[in-house]
């Protein structure tokens, strides 16, 4: 089978739909709303009042939906993460979203851990869910890894040895947390400030992947760092290590670490890494999303900035192998209405043509 690599190079990834989510403050953090406020008259009645009952209602605020993750085997299982409102699971039967972080373990004292920077699913067990949480890197506080064995109904958590910025700029990048599809107890995390990290015990302990870089950068203002990882593997389960993988690295970390590309490849499970040339049009760009579909094709999105930024036309290129990207032919410009909408990207399993 001939493999194709597709690349989309917009200069700005704008909001998917006009008016989606809440407003944004100047430092990139979500606010409760936007626009000016008007004062309304309030009348308070006294006397005996009937007992009231309360129920949840749907509303249109609360932050951005920054990531969508399909289970790679169970196509009906879809999760969403948000920058300030926790994580959700899609219920296909009644077309509703179930909040997963409104119960025990996510009370008032855990307010900063409702900001989900990344979400991952165990490809060999559709009951297991992982979310990495923490509001910002600006205060220097480390994040948490929450773990569920029942699709998010109950959680345990462990402290992480690195900072997490679920509500920082560029929060739609990723997914930063990736599980080896054939050996899911091995997982990697692309951090904002401390490079790439690895766990071999399902997230209980972590170590820095110094074969890529041991550099650490400041968390204020929030950087983007190592954006995410992509495994080159079509299989699920079996316990074998996935040897070939790609790491997307933001220009801020690449420059600080002395790396020569924004894309690196390992052919030995992360023991060593080599730079991969990117198309000349995308030199110094960010790679907010990389997806490998079930047909073996790769899709990469290049963006001029980490999130917000000036608009410009998008270009789609494809080539036979990542190492040939720079020489890949350019096709016609992709309409901006399509490509300027990449806040988060997910491909449905077994349906490579279905994207959200």
C-alpha positions in Angstrom: 0.0 0.0 0.0 1.4 3.4 -0.9 1.3 5.8 2.0 0.4 9.5 1.7 1.2 12.3 4.0 -1.0 15.3 3.9 -0.1 18.8 5.2 -2.2 21.8 5.9 -0.4 25.1 6.4 -2.7 27.9 7.6 -1.4 31.1 9.1 -4.1 31.2 11.7 -6.4 28.6 13.3 -9.5 30.6 14.2 -12.5 29.5 16.1 -14.5 26.7 14.5 -17.8 28.5 14.6 -18.4 32.2 15.2 -19.4 32.7 18.8 -18.3 29.3 20.1 -17.4 29.2 23.8 -16.8 32.2 26.0 -14.6 35.3 25.6 -10.9 35.4 25.9 -8.8 37.8 28.0 -5.7 39.4 26.7 -3.4 36.9 28.3 -5.1 34.0 26.5 -7.2 32.7 29.4 -10.9 32.1 29.0 -13.3 34.5 30.6 -16.9 34.0 31.7 -18.2 36.1 28.8 -17.4 39.0 26.5 -18.8 42.4 25.7 -20.1 45.1 28.1 -22.4 44.4 31.0 -25.7 46.1 31.6 -27.2 46.6 35.1 -30.7 45.3 35.5 -33.2 46.1 38.2 -33.7 43.4 40.8 -36.8 42.9 42.9 -36.7 40.7 45.9 -40.0 39.5 47.3 -40.5 38.7 51.0 -42.9 36.3 52.7 -43.6 32.6 52.5 -42.3 30.9 49.4 -42.9 27.5 48.1 -40.0 25.0 48.1 -38.0 25.0 44.9 -36.5 22.1 43.0 -33.4 22.3 40.8 -32.1 20.5 37.8 -29.2 21.0 35.4 -29.8 22.9 32.2 -27.7 23.3 29.1 -25.9 26.6 28.6 -23.5 28.1 26.0 -20.6 29.3 28.0 -17.8 28.0 30.2 -14.8 28.0 27.9 -13.5 26.4 24.7 -13.8 22.8 23.6 -10.0 22.3 23.0 -9.8 18.7 22.1 -11.9 15.8 20.8 -10.7 12.2 21.1 -12.2 9.1 19.6 -11.4 5.6 21.0 -9.3 4.0 18.3 -11.3 0.8 18.3 -14.7 1.7 19.6 -15.9 4.2 17.1 -19.0 5.1 19.2 -16.8 6.4 22.1 -15.9 10.0 21.9 -14.6 12.4 24.6 -14.1 16.1 24.7 -11.8 18.3 26.9 -12.3 21.9 27.7 -10.0 24.7 29.0 -11.9 25.5 32.1 -14.9 23.2 32.2 -13.4 19.7 32.6 -14.0 16.6 30.4 -17.1 15.1 28.8 -18.2 11.8 27.2 -20.5 11.7 24.2 -23.7 9.6 24.5 -24.7 8.6 21.0 -28.0 7.1 22.1 -29.5 10.4 23.1 -27.0 12.9 21.6 -25.9 14.4 24.9 -22.6 15.0 26.7 -22.0 13.6 30.2 -19.7 15.7 32.4 -17.0 13.6 33.9 -15.3 16.1 36.3 -18.2 17.4 38.3 -18.1 14.8 41.1 -15.8 13.5 43.8 -12.2 14.5 43.3 -13.0 17.7 41.5 -14.4 19.9 44.3 -13.6 23.5 45.2 -10.1 22.8 46.3 -9.4 21.2 42.9 -10.6 24.2 40.9 -7.4 24.5 39.0 -7.6 20.9 37.9 -10.8 21.5 35.9 -8.5 22.8 33.1 -7.8 19.8 30.9 -4.6 20.1 28.8 -4.8 16.6 27.3 -7.0 13.5 27.2 -6.0 10.0 26.2 -7.7 6.6 25.9 -6.3 3.1 26.3 -6.6 1.5 22.8 -6.7 -2.0 24.3 -9.3 -1.2 27.0 -12.2 1.2 26.2 -13.0 1.6 29.9 -9.7 3.4 30.7 -9.5 7.2 30.4 -6.6 9.5 31.3 -6.7 13.3 31.6 -3.8 15.7 32.4 -5.0 18.8 34.2 -3.7 22.1 35.6 -4.6 25.7 34.8 -1.4 27.5 33.9 2.4 27.4 34.0 2.7 31.0 35.1 2.7 30.2 38.8 5.2 27.3 38.5 2.8 24.7 39.8 2.8 21.1 38.5 -0.2 19.3 37.1 -2.0 16.1 37.8 -2.8 12.9 35.9 -6.4 11.6 36.6 -7.0 8.0 35.8 -10.4 6.2 35.4 -11.1 2.6 34.8 -14.9 3.1 34.1 -15.1 5.7 31.3 -14.8 8.6 33.7 -17.4 7.7 36.3 -14.7 7.5 39.0 -11.2 8.8 39.2 -7.9 8.5 41.0 -5.0 10.8 40.5 -1.2 11.2 40.8 0.9 14.3 40.9 3.1 15.0 37.8 6.7 16.3 37.9 6.1 19.0 35.3 3.9 22.1 34.8 0.6 21.9 32.9 -1.3 24.8 31.2 -4.8 23.7 30.3 -5.9 27.3 30.1 -2.8 28.8 28.6 -2.3 30.0 25.1 -2.1 27.3 22.5 -4.3 25.0 24.6 -5.8 23.3 21.6 -2.4 21.8 20.7 -2.2 18.1 20.9 -3.1 15.6 22.1 0.0 16.0 24.3 -0.6 12.7 26.2 -0.1 9.6 23.9 -0.3 5.9 24.8 1.7 3.3 22.8 -1.1 1.5 20.9 0.4 -2.0 21.3 1.9 -1.4 24.8 -0.5 1.2 26.4 1.2 1.0 29.8 4.0 3.1 28.1 2.9 6.7 27.5 4.6 9.9 26.5 3.8 13.5 27.4 4.9 16.6 25.5 5.3 19.3 28.2 5.3 23.1 27.8 8.5 23.7 29.7 10.5 20.5 30.2 10.6 18.6 26.9 9.3 15.1 26.3 8.5 12.8 29.3 7.8 9.0 29.4 6.1 6.6 31.8 6.3 2.8 31.6 3.8 2.1 34.4 0.6 3.7 33.2 1.4 7.2 34.5 2.4 6.4 38.0 6.0 7.6 37.5 7.7 9.7 34.9 11.2 10.5 33.5 12.4 13.0 31.0 13.3 11.7 27.5 16.7 13.3 27.5 17.6 11.7 24.2 15.4 14.4 22.6 16.5 17.2 25.0 17.1 17.9 28.6 16.4 21.6 28.3 13.9 23.3 30.6 12.4 26.7 29.8 10.5 29.3 31.9 6.7 29.0 32.4 5.9 32.7 32.4 4.8 33.7 29.9 3.4 30.3 29.0 5.4 28.5 26.3 4.2 25.8 23.9 7.1 23.4 24.2 6.9 19.8 22.9 3.4 19.8 21.3 2.7 16.1 20.9 3.7 12.7 19.7 2.4 10.4 16.9 3.0 6.6 16.7 3.4 4.8 13.4 1.5 1.7 14.2 -1.8 0.2 13.0 -2.0 -2.5 15.6 -3.7 -2.5 19.1 -2.5 -4.5 22.1 -0.1 -7.4 22.2 2.5 -5.8 24.4 5.1 -5.0 21.7 6.8 -1.6 21.7 6.0 0.8 18.9 9.5 1.7 17.6 8.7 4.4 15.1 7.2 7.7 16.3 7.2 11.4 15.5 7.4 14.4 17.9 6.1 17.9 17.0 8.1 20.6 18.7 7.1 24.3 19.0 9.7 26.9 17.8 10.1 28.3 21.4 11.4 24.9 22.7 13.3 24.0 19.6 15.2 27.2 19.7 15.9 27.0 23.4 17.0 23.3 23.1 19.2 23.9 20.0 17.0 21.6 17.8 17.1 22.1 14.1 13.5 21.2 13.1 10.0 21.4 14.5 9.5 17.7 13.7 11.6 14.8 14.9 11.5 11.1 14.3 12.6 8.1 16.4 13.0 4.5 15.0 13.9 2.9 18.3 11.1 3.8 20.7 12.5 7.1 21.7 16.1 6.1 22.5 17.4 8.5 19.8 15.9 11.2 17.5 16.6 12.7 14.1 15.2 15.9 12.6 12.7 15.7 9.8 12.7 18.5 7.2 9.4 20.3 6.8 8.0 22.1 3.8 9.8 25.4 3.1 6.5 27.2 3.5 6.2 25.9 7.0 9.7 26.6 8.3 9.4 27.8 11.9 5.7 27.0 12.1 3.9 25.2 14.8 2.4 21.7 14.3 -0.8 21.8 16.5 -2.2 18.5 15.2 -0.9 15.2 13.7 -3.2 12.3 13.0 -2.5 8.8 11.7 -5.7 7.3 10.2 -6.5 3.6 10.1 -5.6 3.5 6.4 -2.0 4.3 7.3 -2.0 7.9 6.0 -0.7 10.8 8.0 -2.2 14.3 8.3 -0.3 17.2 9.7 -1.4 20.8 10.3 1.1 23.6 10.3 0.2 26.9 11.9 2.1 30.2 11.8 1.3 30.9 15.5 0.5 28.8 18.5 -3.2 29.9 18.4 -4.4 33.4 17.8 -2.7 35.3 15.0 -3.0 37.0 11.6 -5.0 35.3 8.8 -3.5 34.1 5.6 -4.3 31.5 2.9 -3.7 27.8 3.6 -1.7 25.4 1.5 -2.1 21.6 1.4 0.9 19.5 0.4 1.5 15.7 0.3 4.5 13.5 -0.2 5.4 9.8 0.0 7.4 10.0 3.2 8.0 12.5 6.0 11.6 12.8 5.0 10.5 14.0 1.6 8.1 16.6 2.9 10.2 19.6 1.8 10.2 18.4 -1.8 6.5 17.5 -1.8 4.4 19.2 -4.5 2.0 21.9 -3.4 -1.6 21.7 -4.5 -4.1 24.5 -4.9 -4.9 26.7 -1.9 -7.4 25.2 0.5 -10.4 27.5 1.2 -9.8 29.5 4.4 -13.3 28.7 5.6 -12.2 25.1 5.9 -8.7 25.3 7.1 -9.0 28.3 9.5 -11.2 26.1 11.7 -8.7 23.8 13.2 -9.1 24.4 16.9 -9.1 20.6 17.5 -8.9 17.7 15.1 -10.0 14.1 15.4 -10.5 11.3 12.9 -13.1 8.6 13.5 -11.7 5.0 13.7 -12.5 2.8 10.7 -13.9 5.9 9.0 -10.8 7.9 7.8 -13.1 10.2 5.9 -15.0 11.3 9.0 -13.4 14.2 10.9 -14.4 16.4 13.7 
